[in-house]
Amino acid sequence: MYISPIRYVGFVAIAKTIAFPILTFCIALLASATVRAQDADDLPDRLRLGVVIAAEEGARERVEPFRLALEEIADLPVDLFLLETMGEAVEALASGRIDYARLSPSAYAATHQLCACVEPLATAGPDDFPARFYAILVSKRGDLKKTIADLKGTRLAVGNKHNVTGYRVPLANLAADGINVRSHFSTLVEVQNPVEGLRALLEGRVQAALAWSTLAGEAKNGFTAGTLNDFYVSGGRGFEDFEIVWRSPPIPYSAHSLRKNLPDSLKRRLRAGLMDLRRESPSAYLAIEPDLPGGFEPVVHADYRPLLRTYEDNYAPLLQTKNRP
């Protein structure tokens, strides 16, 4: 049978047009199946959840709805480990005894300092505002708006050296902004709590004070939460005289953290499940975040930079020097 060259070329062209997409689809399908098989091979047999309970009685029953929700999200059995302190949770994550824990932001930074083996999935917030808060530096309002430069040589009220928003975060992050508080201010005066620092400011014992705030909501009420709000709610006089001179970068309230060596597919599944948890299972959400009912937001490692700085060599020595009582 004779086939003309023109008809043959046309037949080959049509065959290629049909076969190439089919071949491409088959290759993609095979690659996808291979990835799924690899993910299945990498998945752990179970997920180990650590929860800090302090001395709370009945904690296992309270946390159970979250454990069950996590099993459904991860499609894995979840074992619950009750931990007495945040320090124990840090050690358990760093040593690999657990895979997942709800940490404070400072505990996340401490864990990363120990092993660089964790990453955050989500943070929770107290309300419908962004789930972040700030360390702030407050002064008395004057005729002109003050700057950090205007406060050079004055007295600053600070918390003790373990206080996160009243000492560690502001000292490290002010230094990152080029302000060494020990040389910029004449004296660092240690106060018992941030509200006392505001009272000392109004009384003229210091000219600036460290505090914290959500910086969300109505400024005239001291915002939604924080030192200014505490002072306002307590009925403290002179509230209108306060002025915020400096703020840190935003800080997440919590850090639902996972060990880095777990497969990416599991991390994605867990993060997506956490984002939907308040809507789909409010009881499970409140079982793990009873004090922050505003829901989860995704976070990444860089969101904890204000805390991570407190462990860096450039800033850590600044935090060790003793303050004046």
Secondary structure, DSSP 8 states (H G I E B T S, - for coil): ----HHHHHHHHHHHHHHHHHHHHHHHHHHHHHHHHHHHHHHS-SSEEEEEE-TT-TTHHHHHHHHHHHHHHHHTS-EEEEEESSHHHHHHHHHHTS-SEEEE-HHHHHHHHHHHS-EEEEEEE-SSSS-SEEEEEEEEE--SS---TGGGTTSEEEE--TT-IIIIIHHHHHHHHTT--HHHHSSEEEE-SSHHHHHHHHHHTS-SEEEEEE---S-GGGT-SSBHHHHHHHTT-TTGGGEEEEEE---EES-EEEEETTS-HHHHHHHHHHHHHHHHH-HHHHHHH-TT-TT-EEE--GGGGHHHHGGGSTTTGGGGTS--B-
